[in-house]
Amino acid sequence: MIAVSGYQTDWPQSPGATIVSLAKSRGDVLEALCDELGPEFRDVLRHGKRISPHLASSLEDRLGGSRGFWLRRDAAYQAAK
């Protein structure tokens, strides 16, 4: 797992935007991530859907950050909307 710490913005950024930023900084290709992580992942990126605990675990394994990081990121964004 890759540690993600201190990642904050001054505005409510969607989890999808966070994923795109992290993927680009790591050199990951989003289409490959979509193929690997499936339709739920695509829905988060394209339609702003919520991150499930299962997807949060997959993001932890694939992009880093903890499962809790992804769930808190999603909850904070939903509360700010």
The 8 nearest C-alpha neighbors of each residue, nearest first, counted from 0:
[[1, 63, 60, 2, 59, 64, 61, 62],
 [0, 2, 63, 64, 3, 62, 59, 60],
 [3, 1, 64, 63, 4, 0, 65, 62],
 [4, 2, 64, 63, 1, 6, 5, 65],
 [5, 3, 6, 2, 64, 7, 68, 1],
 [4, 6, 7, 3, 8, 2, 64, 68],
 [7, 5, 4, 3, 8, 17, 64, 68],
 [8, 6, 5, 9, 10, 4, 12, 11],
 [7, 9, 10, 6, 12, 11, 5, 17],
 [8, 10, 7, 11, 12, 6, 79, 76],
 [11, 9, 8, 12, 7, 79, 76, 13],
 [10, 12, 76, 79, 13, 9, 8, 75],
 [13, 11, 10, 16, 76, 14, 17, 8],
 [12, 14, 16, 15, 76, 11, 17, 73],
 [13, 15, 17, 16, 73, 18, 72, 12],
 [14, 16, 44, 18, 13, 17, 43, 19],
 [17, 15, 19, 13, 18, 14, 20, 12],
 [18, 16, 14, 20, 15, 19, 21, 13],
 [17, 19, 15, 21, 16, 20, 22, 14],
 [18, 20, 16, 22, 17, 21, 23, 15],
 [21, 19, 17, 23, 18, 22, 16, 24],
 [22, 20, 24, 18, 23, 19, 17, 25],
 [21, 23, 27, 19, 25, 24, 20, 18],
 [22, 24, 26, 20, 25, 21, 27, 19],
 [25, 23, 21, 22, 26, 20, 27, 19],
 [26, 24, 22, 23, 27, 21, 62, 20],
 [27, 25, 23, 24, 22, 28, 21, 29],
 [26, 28, 22, 25, 23, 29, 32, 31],
 [27, 29, 31, 30, 32, 26, 22, 23],
 [30, 28, 32, 31, 33, 27, 22, 19],
 [29, 31, 33, 32, 28, 34, 35, 27],
 [32, 30, 34, 33, 29, 28, 35, 27],
 [31, 33, 29, 35, 30, 34, 36, 28],
 [34, 32, 30, 36, 31, 35, 37, 41],
 [35, 33, 31, 32, 37, 36, 30, 38],
 [34, 36, 32, 33, 37, 31, 30, 40],
 [37, 35, 33, 40, 34, 32, 38, 57],
 [38, 36, 33, 34, 40, 39, 35, 41],
 [39, 37, 41, 40, 42, 36, 33, 34],
 [38, 40, 42, 41, 37, 43, 36, 54],
 [39, 41, 43, 38, 42, 37, 36, 33],
 [42, 40, 38, 44, 39, 43, 33, 45],
 [43, 41, 39, 46, 45, 40, 44, 48],
 [44, 42, 48, 47, 40, 41, 46, 15],
 [45, 43, 15, 41, 42, 47, 46, 40],
 [46, 44, 42, 43, 41, 47, 15, 48],
 [45, 47, 42, 48, 43, 44, 41, 15],
 [46, 48, 43, 44, 45, 42, 49, 15],
 [47, 49, 43, 46, 42, 50, 44, 45],
 [50, 48, 51, 43, 73, 47, 77, 14],
 [49, 51, 54, 55, 73, 70, 48, 52],
 [50, 52, 54, 53, 55, 49, 70, 39],
 [51, 53, 55, 54, 56, 50, 70, 66],
 [54, 52, 56, 51, 55, 57, 50, 66],
 [55, 53, 57, 51, 56, 52, 58, 50],
 [54, 56, 66, 52, 58, 53, 57, 69],
 [57, 55, 59, 66, 53, 54, 58, 52],
 [56, 58, 54, 60, 59, 55, 61, 53],
 [59, 57, 61, 55, 62, 60, 56, 54],
 [60, 58, 63, 56, 65, 64, 57, 66],
 [59, 61, 57, 58, 0, 63, 62, 56],
 [60, 62, 58, 59, 63, 57, 0, 32],
 [63, 61, 58, 59, 60, 64, 1, 22],
 [64, 62, 1, 59, 0, 2, 60, 61],
 [63, 65, 3, 59, 2, 68, 1, 66],
 [64, 66, 68, 59, 67, 63, 69, 56],
 [65, 67, 55, 56, 69, 68, 59, 70],
 [66, 68, 70, 65, 69, 71, 55, 64],
 [69, 67, 65, 71, 66, 70, 64, 72],
 [70, 68, 72, 66, 67, 71, 55, 73],
 [69, 71, 67, 73, 72, 68, 74, 66],
 [72, 70, 74, 68, 73, 69, 67, 75],
 [73, 71, 69, 75, 70, 74, 68, 14],
 [72, 74, 70, 76, 71, 75, 14, 77],
 [75, 73, 71, 77, 76, 72, 78, 70],
 [76, 74, 78, 72, 77, 73, 71, 79],
 [75, 77, 79, 73, 78, 74, 11, 13],
 [76, 78, 74, 80, 79, 75, 73, 49],
 [79, 77, 75, 76, 80, 74, 73, 11],
 [80, 78, 76, 77, 11, 75, 74, 10],
 [79, 77, 78, 76, 11, 75, 13, 12]]
